Amino acid sequence: MVVRMKTPPSKKSEDSLRGVQTESKDSSMTELEFSRLKNLVPSISKKTTVSKLDVILEAIRYIDQLQDQLLDQVKDFILHFDTS
Protein backbone atom coordinates (compact mmCIF):
# COMPACT_ATOMS: atom_id res chain seq x y z
CA MET A 1 0.00 0.00 0.00
CA VAL A 2 1.43 3.37 -1.00
CA VAL A 3 0.37 6.47 0.82
CA ARG A 4 0.67 9.66 -1.12
CA MET A 5 0.71 13.08 0.40
CA LYS A 6 -1.65 15.62 -1.06
CA THR A 7 0.99 18.33 -0.81
CA PRO A 8 4.74 17.90 -0.78
CA PRO A 9 6.51 18.57 2.51
CA SER A 10 7.39 22.17 2.97
CA LYS A 11 10.96 23.38 3.07
CA LYS A 12 10.31 24.58 6.60
CA SER A 13 9.36 21.11 7.87
CA GLU A 14 12.45 19.57 6.24
CA ASP A 15 14.67 22.19 7.87
CA SER A 16 12.95 21.54 11.20
CA LEU A 17 13.65 17.82 10.91
CA ARG A 18 17.31 18.49 10.10
CA GLY A 19 17.49 20.75 13.16
CA VAL A 20 16.20 17.96 15.40
CA GLN A 21 18.71 15.51 13.92
CA THR A 22 21.54 18.01 14.40
CA GLU A 23 20.51 18.67 18.02
CA SER A 24 20.43 14.95 18.71
CA LYS A 25 23.87 14.48 17.17
CA ASP A 26 25.24 17.46 19.12
CA SER A 27 23.75 16.13 22.34
CA SER A 28 25.30 12.69 21.90
CA MET A 29 28.67 14.28 21.07
CA THR A 30 28.43 16.43 24.19
CA GLU A 31 27.69 13.36 26.31
CA LEU A 32 30.66 11.57 24.77
CA GLU A 33 32.99 14.49 25.50
CA PHE A 34 31.78 14.78 29.11
CA SER A 35 32.38 11.06 29.52
CA ARG A 36 35.91 11.41 28.13
CA LEU A 37 36.61 14.36 30.42
CA LYS A 38 35.25 12.47 33.42
CA ASN A 39 37.61 9.58 32.70
CA LEU A 40 40.61 11.92 32.62
CA VAL A 41 39.97 13.44 36.06
CA PRO A 42 41.17 11.03 38.78
CA SER A 43 38.91 12.33 41.55
CA ILE A 44 35.72 11.51 39.64
CA SER A 45 36.68 8.82 37.13
CA LYS A 46 35.50 5.99 39.40
CA LYS A 47 32.21 7.61 40.42
CA THR A 48 29.16 6.35 38.57
CA THR A 49 26.94 9.41 38.60
CA VAL A 50 28.40 12.89 38.45
CA SER A 51 26.70 16.03 37.18
CA LYS A 52 28.16 17.90 34.23
CA LEU A 53 28.84 20.85 36.51
CA ASP A 54 30.83 18.61 38.88
CA VAL A 55 32.82 17.22 35.95
CA ILE A 56 33.75 20.73 34.86
CA LEU A 57 34.57 21.92 38.39
CA GLU A 58 36.72 18.88 39.13
CA ALA A 59 38.48 19.22 35.77
CA ILE A 60 39.34 22.82 36.64
CA ARG A 61 40.69 21.76 40.05
CA TYR A 62 42.72 19.00 38.44
CA ILE A 63 44.19 21.38 35.86
CA ASP A 64 45.10 23.79 38.69
CA GLN A 65 46.86 20.94 40.54
CA LEU A 66 48.78 19.95 37.43
CA GLN A 67 49.77 23.55 36.83
CA ASP A 68 51.04 23.86 40.43
CA GLN A 69 53.04 20.65 40.06
CA LEU A 70 54.58 21.91 36.84
CA LEU A 71 55.53 25.23 38.42
CA ASP A 72 57.13 23.40 41.35
CA GLN A 73 59.14 21.24 38.96
CA VAL A 74 60.29 24.26 36.99
CA LYS A 75 61.33 26.03 40.22
CA ASP A 76 63.22 22.94 41.38
CA PHE A 77 64.96 22.70 38.01
CA ILE A 78 65.95 26.36 38.10
CA LEU A 79 67.24 26.05 41.67
CA HIS A 80 69.20 22.94 40.79
CA PHE A 81 70.56 24.57 37.63
CA ASP A 82 71.59 27.76 39.51
CA THR A 83 73.45 25.84 42.23
CA SER A 84 75.41 23.69 39.76
N, CA, C and O atoms as a GROMACS GRO file, in nm:
protein
  336
    1MET      N    1   0.085  -0.118   0.000
    1MET     CA    2   0.000   0.000   0.000
    1MET      C    3   0.089   0.124   0.000
    1MET      O    4   0.179   0.134   0.083
    2VAL      N    5   0.066   0.214  -0.088
    2VAL     CA    6   0.143   0.336  -0.100
    2VAL      C    7   0.056   0.452  -0.054
    2VAL      O    8  -0.057   0.468  -0.100
    3VAL      N    9   0.109   0.530   0.034
    3VAL     CA   10   0.036   0.647   0.082
    3VAL      C   11   0.099   0.769   0.018
    3VAL      O   12   0.220   0.791   0.027
    4ARG      N   13   0.018   0.846  -0.046
    4ARG     CA   14   0.067   0.966  -0.112
    4ARG      C   15   0.016   1.089  -0.037
    4ARG      O   16  -0.098   1.097   0.006
    5MET      N   17   0.108   1.183  -0.025
    5MET     CA   18   0.070   1.308   0.040
    5MET      C   19   0.003   1.397  -0.062
    5MET      O   20   0.040   1.398  -0.179
    6LYS      N   21  -0.097   1.471  -0.017
    6LYS     CA   22  -0.165   1.562  -0.106
    6LYS      C   23  -0.075   1.679  -0.145
    6LYS      O   24  -0.078   1.726  -0.259
    7THR      N   25   0.007   1.725  -0.050
    7THR     CA   26   0.099   1.833  -0.081
    7THR      C   27   0.239   1.788  -0.040
    7THR      O   28   0.255   1.717   0.059
    8PRO      N   29   0.337   1.828  -0.114
    8PRO     CA   30   0.474   1.790  -0.078
    8PRO      C   31   0.514   1.856   0.054
    8PRO      O   32   0.460   1.961   0.090
    9PRO      N   33   0.608   1.795   0.125
    9PRO     CA   34   0.651   1.857   0.251
    9PRO      C   35   0.713   1.993   0.226
    9PRO      O   36   0.783   2.014   0.127
   10SER      N   37   0.687   2.082   0.315
   10SER     CA   38   0.739   2.217   0.297
   10SER      C   39   0.888   2.221   0.331
   10SER      O   40   0.938   2.136   0.404
   11LYS      N   41   0.954   2.318   0.279
   11LYS     CA   42   1.096   2.338   0.307
   11LYS      C   43   1.116   2.360   0.456
   11LYS      O   44   1.216   2.316   0.513
   12LYS      N   45   1.021   2.428   0.518
   12LYS     CA   46   1.031   2.458   0.660
   12LYS      C   47   1.028   2.330   0.743
   12LYS      O   48   1.104   2.319   0.839
   13SER      N   49   0.943   2.235   0.709
   13SER     CA   50   0.936   2.111   0.787
   13SER      C   51   1.062   2.026   0.767
   13SER      O   52   1.105   1.958   0.859
   14GLU      N   53   1.120   2.030   0.648
   14GLU     CA   54   1.245   1.957   0.624
   14GLU      C   55   1.358   2.018   0.706
   14GLU      O   56   1.438   1.947   0.766
   15ASP      N   57   1.364   2.151   0.708
   15ASP     CA   58   1.467   2.219   0.787
   15ASP      C   59   1.448   2.190   0.936
   15ASP      O   60   1.546   2.173   1.010
   16SER      N   61   1.324   2.184   0.979
   16SER     CA   62   1.295   2.154   1.120
   16SER      C   63   1.344   2.015   1.156
   16SER      O   64   1.401   1.994   1.263
   17LEU      N   65   1.321   1.919   1.067
   17LEU     CA   66   1.365   1.782   1.091
   17LEU      C   67   1.517   1.775   1.096
   17LEU      O   68   1.573   1.705   1.180
   18ARG      N   69   1.584   1.846   1.008
   18ARG     CA   70   1.731   1.849   1.010
   18ARG      C   71   1.781   1.909   1.141
   18ARG      O   72   1.882   1.864   1.196
   19GLY      N   73   1.711   2.012   1.190
   19GLY     CA   74   1.749   2.075   1.316
   19GLY      C   75   1.741   1.977   1.431
   19GLY      O   76   1.829   1.976   1.518
   20VAL      N   77   1.636   1.895   1.434
   20VAL     CA   78   1.620   1.796   1.540
   20VAL      C   79   1.731   1.692   1.530
   20VAL      O   80   1.787   1.652   1.632
   21GLN      N   81   1.764   1.649   1.410
   21GLN     CA   82   1.871   1.551   1.392
   21GLN      C   83   2.005   1.610   1.435
   21GLN      O   84   2.086   1.541   1.498
   22THR      N   85   2.029   1.735   1.403
   22THR     CA   86   2.154   1.801   1.440
   22THR      C   87   2.162   1.815   1.592
   22THR      O   88   2.268   1.791   1.650
   23GLU      N   89   2.052   1.854   1.656
   23GLU     CA   90   2.051   1.867   1.802
   23GLU      C   91   2.079   1.733   1.868
   23GLU      O   92   2.153   1.726   1.966
   24SER      N   93   2.021   1.627   1.815
   24SER     CA   94   2.043   1.495   1.871
   24SER      C   95   2.188   1.454   1.857
   24SER      O   96   2.247   1.399   1.950
   25LYS      N   97   2.247   1.480   1.741
   25LYS     CA   98   2.388   1.448   1.717
   25LYS      C   99   2.476   1.530   1.810
   25LYS      O  100   2.571   1.477   1.868
   26ASP      N  101   2.447   1.660   1.823
   26ASP     CA  102   2.524   1.746   1.912
   26ASP      C  103   2.514   1.699   2.056
   26ASP      O  104   2.614   1.700   2.128
   27SER      N  105   2.396   1.659   2.097
   27SER     CA  106   2.375   1.613   2.234
   27SER      C  107   2.456   1.486   2.262
   27SER      O  108   2.517   1.474   2.368
   28SER      N  109   2.455   1.393   2.168
   28SER     CA  110   2.530   1.269   2.190
   28SER      C  111   2.681   1.296   2.189
   28SER      O  112   2.756   1.231   2.262
   29MET      N  113   2.726   1.391   2.108
   29MET     CA  114   2.867   1.428   2.107
   29MET      C  115   2.906   1.494   2.239
   29MET      O  116   3.014   1.469   2.293
   30THR      N  117   2.818   1.578   2.291
   30THR     CA  118   2.843   1.643   2.419
   30THR      C  119   2.854   1.540   2.530
   30THR      O  120   2.944   1.547   2.613
   31GLU      N  121   2.764   1.443   2.531
   31GLU     CA  122   2.769   1.336   2.631
   31GLU      C  123   2.899   1.258   2.620
   31GLU      O  124   2.959   1.223   2.722
   32LEU      N  125   2.941   1.230   2.500
   32LEU     CA  126   3.066   1.157   2.477
   32LEU      C  127   3.184   1.237   2.531
   32LEU      O  128   3.272   1.181   2.596
   33GLU      N  129   3.187   1.365   2.504
   33GLU     CA  130   3.299   1.449   2.550
   33GLU      C  131   3.300   1.462   2.702
   33GLU      O  132   3.407   1.463   2.762
   34PHE      N  133   3.183   1.474   2.764
   34PHE     CA  134   3.178   1.478   2.911
   34PHE      C  135   3.228   1.346   2.969
   34PHE      O  136   3.298   1.345   3.070
   35SER      N  137   3.192   1.237   2.906
   35SER     CA  138   3.238   1.106   2.952
   35SER      C  139   3.390   1.096   2.942
   35SER      O  140   3.455   1.045   3.033
   36ARG      N  141   3.445   1.143   2.832
   36ARG     CA  142   3.590   1.141   2.813
   36ARG      C  143   3.659   1.227   2.918
   36ARG      O  144   3.761   1.187   2.975
   37LEU      N  145   3.604   1.346   2.942
   37LEU     CA  146   3.661   1.436   3.042
   37LEU      C  147   3.655   1.374   3.181
   37LEU      O  148   3.750   1.382   3.257
   38LYS      N  149   3.542   1.313   3.212
   38LYS     CA  150   3.525   1.247   3.342
   38LYS      C  151   3.631   1.140   3.362
   38LYS      O  152   3.685   1.127   3.472
   39ASN      N  153   3.661   1.065   3.260
   39ASN     CA  154   3.761   0.958   3.270
   39ASN      C  155   3.903   1.010   3.287
   39ASN      O  156   3.990   0.937   3.334
   40LEU      N  157   3.927   1.134   3.250
   40LEU     CA  158   4.061   1.192   3.262
   40LEU      C  159   4.088   1.252   3.400
   40LEU      O  160   4.203   1.274   3.437
   41VAL      N  161   3.982   1.279   3.476
   41VAL     CA  162   3.998   1.344   3.606
   41VAL      C  163   3.995   1.236   3.715
   41VAL      O  164   3.891   1.174   3.738
   42PRO      N  165   4.108   1.214   3.782
   42PRO     CA  166   4.117   1.102   3.878
   42PRO      C  167   4.014   1.107   3.990
   42PRO      O  168   3.964   1.002   4.032
   43SER      N  169   3.981   1.225   4.040
   43SER     CA  170   3.891   1.233   4.155
   43SER      C  171   3.748   1.191   4.124
   43SER      O  172   3.671   1.160   4.216
   44ILE      N  173   3.710   1.188   3.998
   44ILE     CA  174   3.572   1.151   3.964
   44ILE      C  175   3.562   1.034   3.866
   44ILE      O  176   3.451   0.989   3.836
   45SER      N  177   3.673   0.985   3.817
   45SER     CA  178   3.668   0.882   3.713
   45SER      C  179   3.602   0.752   3.760
   45SER      O  180   3.547   0.678   3.679
   46LYS      N  181   3.607   0.725   3.890
   46LYS     CA  182   3.550   0.599   3.940
   46LYS      C  183   3.406   0.614   3.988
   46LYS      O  184   3.338   0.515   4.014
   47LYS      N  185   3.359   0.738   3.999
   47LYS     CA  186   3.221   0.761   4.042
   47LYS      C  187   3.125   0.730   3.927
   47LYS      O  188   3.154   0.758   3.811
   48THR      N  189   3.010   0.673   3.962
   48THR     CA  190   2.916   0.635   3.857
   48THR      C  191   2.830   0.750   3.810
   48THR      O  192   2.810   0.768   3.690
   49THR      N  193   2.778   0.829   3.902
   49THR     CA  194   2.694   0.941   3.860
   49THR      C  195   2.753   1.072   3.910
   49THR      O  196   2.770   1.094   4.030
   50VAL      N  197   2.784   1.158   3.816
   50VAL     CA  198   2.840   1.289   3.845
   50VAL      C  199   2.774   1.389   3.750
   50VAL      O  200   2.760   1.362   3.631
   51SER      N  201   2.734   1.502   3.804
   51SER     CA  202   2.670   1.603   3.718
   51SER      C  203   2.774   1.665   3.625
   51SER      O  204   2.894   1.659   3.650
   52LYS      N  205   2.726   1.725   3.518
   52LYS     CA  206   2.816   1.790   3.423
   52LYS      C  207   2.890   1.904   3.490
   52LYS      O  208   3.007   1.928   3.462
   53LEU      N  209   2.820   1.975   3.579
   53LEU     CA  210   2.884   2.085   3.652
   53LEU      C  211   2.999   2.032   3.737
   53LEU      O  212   3.107   2.092   3.740
   54ASP      N  213   2.977   1.920   3.806
   54ASP     CA  214   3.083   1.861   3.888
   54ASP      C  215   3.201   1.816   3.803
   54ASP      O  216   3.316   1.829   3.844
   55VAL      N  217   3.174   1.763   3.685
   55VAL     CA  218   3.282   1.722   3.595
   55VAL      C  219   3.367   1.843   3.559
   55VAL      O  220   3.490   1.836   3.562
   56ILE      N  221   3.303   1.952   3.525
   56ILE     CA  222   3.375   2.073   3.486
   56ILE      C  223   3.453   2.129   3.604
   56ILE      O  224   3.570   2.166   3.590
   57LEU      N  225   3.390   2.137   3.721
   57LEU     CA  226   3.457   2.192   3.838
   57LEU      C  227   3.578   2.106   3.879
   57LEU      O  228   3.684   2.160   3.912
   58GLU      N  229   3.561   1.976   3.878
   58GLU     CA  230   3.672   1.888   3.913
   58GLU      C  231   3.783   1.893   3.809
   58GLU      O  232   3.901   1.884   3.843
   59ALA      N  233   3.747   1.909   3.683
   59ALA     CA  234   3.848   1.922   3.577
   59ALA      C  235   3.930   2.049   3.598
   59ALA      O  236   4.051   2.049   3.579
   60ILE      N  237   3.863   2.157   3.637
   60ILE     CA  238   3.934   2.282   3.664
   60ILE      C  239   4.029   2.264   3.782
   60ILE      O  240   4.144   2.308   3.777
   61ARG      N  241   3.981   2.200   3.888
   61ARG     CA  242   4.069   2.176   4.005
   61ARG      C  243   4.189   2.091   3.966
   61ARG      O  244   4.302   2.118   4.008
   62TYR      N  245   4.165   1.989   3.886
   62TYR     CA  246   4.272   1.900   3.844
   62TYR      C  247   4.375   1.975   3.759
   62TYR      O  248   4.496   1.955   3.776
   63ILE      N  249   4.329   2.058   3.669
   63ILE     CA  250   4.419   2.138   3.586
   63ILE      C  251   4.501   2.232   3.674
   63ILE      O  252   4.621   2.250   3.652
   64ASP      N  253   4.437   2.293   3.775
   64ASP     CA  254   4.510   2.379   3.869
   64ASP      C  255   4.619   2.301   3.942
   64ASP      O  256   4.731   2.350   3.959
   65GLN      N  257   4.587   2.178   3.986
   65GLN     CA  258   4.686   2.094   4.054
   65GLN      C  259   4.804   2.062   3.962
   65GLN      O  260   4.920   2.071   4.002
   66LEU      N  261   4.772   2.025   3.839
   66LEU     CA  262   4.878   1.995   3.743
   66LEU      C  263   4.966   2.117   3.716
   66LEU      O  264   5.088   2.106   3.703
   67GLN      N  265   4.902   2.232   3.707
   67GLN     CA  266   4.978   2.355   3.683
   67GLN      C  267   5.070   2.384   3.802
   67GLN      O  268   5.185   2.423   3.782
   68ASP      N  269   5.020   2.366   3.924
   68ASP     CA  270   5.104   2.386   4.043
   68ASP      C  271   5.221   2.289   4.045
   68ASP      O  272   5.334   2.328   4.077
   69GLN      N  273   5.196   2.165   4.010
   69GLN     CA  274   5.304   2.066   4.006
   69GLN      C  275   5.410   2.104   3.902
   69GLN      O  276   5.530   2.092   3.927
   70LEU      N  277   5.365   2.150   3.789
   70LEU     CA  278   5.458   2.191   3.684
   70LEU      C  279   5.542   2.310   3.729
   70LEU      O  280   5.663   2.313   3.707
   71LEU      N  281   5.478   2.408   3.792
   71LEU     CA  282   5.553   2.523   3.842
   71LEU      C  283   5.656   2.481   3.947
   71LEU      O  284   5.768   2.531   3.946
   72ASP      N  285   5.618   2.390   4.035
   72ASP     CA  286   5.713   2.340   4.135
   72ASP      C  287   5.833   2.271   4.068
   72ASP      O  288   5.947   2.290   4.110
   73GLN      N  289   5.806   2.192   3.966
   73GLN     CA  290   5.914   2.124   3.895
   73GLN      C  291   6.006   2.222   3.825
   73GLN      O  292   6.128   2.205   3.824
   74VAL      N  293   5.949   2.324   3.766
   74VAL     CA  294   6.029   2.426   3.698
   74VAL      C  295   6.115   2.500   3.801
   74VAL      O  296   6.233   2.524   3.777
   75LYS      N  297   6.056   2.535   3.916
   75LYS     CA  298   6.133   2.603   4.022
   75LYS      C  299   6.247   2.515   4.071
   75LYS      O  300   6.359   2.562   4.088
   76ASP      N  301   6.218   2.387   4.094
   76ASP     CA  302   6.322   2.294   4.138
   76ASP      C  303   6.434   2.283   4.034
   76ASP      O  304   6.552   2.280   4.069
   77PHE      N  305   6.397   2.278   3.908
   77PHE     CA  306   6.496   2.270   3.801
   77PHE      C  307   6.583   2.394   3.799
   77PHE      O  308   6.706   2.385   3.786
   78ILE      N  309   6.520   2.510   3.812
   78ILE     CA  310   6.595   2.636   3.810
   78ILE      C  311   6.689   2.644   3.930
   78ILE      O  312   6.804   2.684   3.917
   79LEU      N  313   6.639   2.604   4.048
   79LEU     CA  314   6.724   2.605   4.167
   79LEU      C  315   6.841   2.510   4.152
   79LEU      O  316   6.953   2.543   4.188
   80HIS      N  317   6.815   2.393   4.100
   80HIS     CA  318   6.920   2.294   4.078
   80HIS      C  319   7.022   2.343   3.975
   80HIS      O  320   7.143   2.325   3.991
   81PHE      N  321   6.972   2.406   3.870
   81PHE     CA  322   7.056   2.457   3.763
   81PHE      C  323   7.144   2.571   3.814
   81PHE      O  324   7.261   2.580   3.779
   82ASP      N  325   7.086   2.660   3.897
   82ASP     CA  326   7.159   2.776   3.951
   82ASP      C  327   7.269   2.734   4.048
   82ASP      O  328   7.373   2.798   4.055
   83THR      N  329   7.247   2.626   4.123
   83THR     CA  330   7.345   2.584   4.223
   83THR      C  331   7.455   2.497   4.163
   83THR      O  332   7.554   2.468   4.230
   84SER      N  333   7.439   2.455   4.039
   84SER     CA  334   7.541   2.369   3.976
   84SER      C  335   7.653   2.449   3.917
   84SER      O  336   7.747   2.391   3.861
   0.00000   0.00000   0.00000
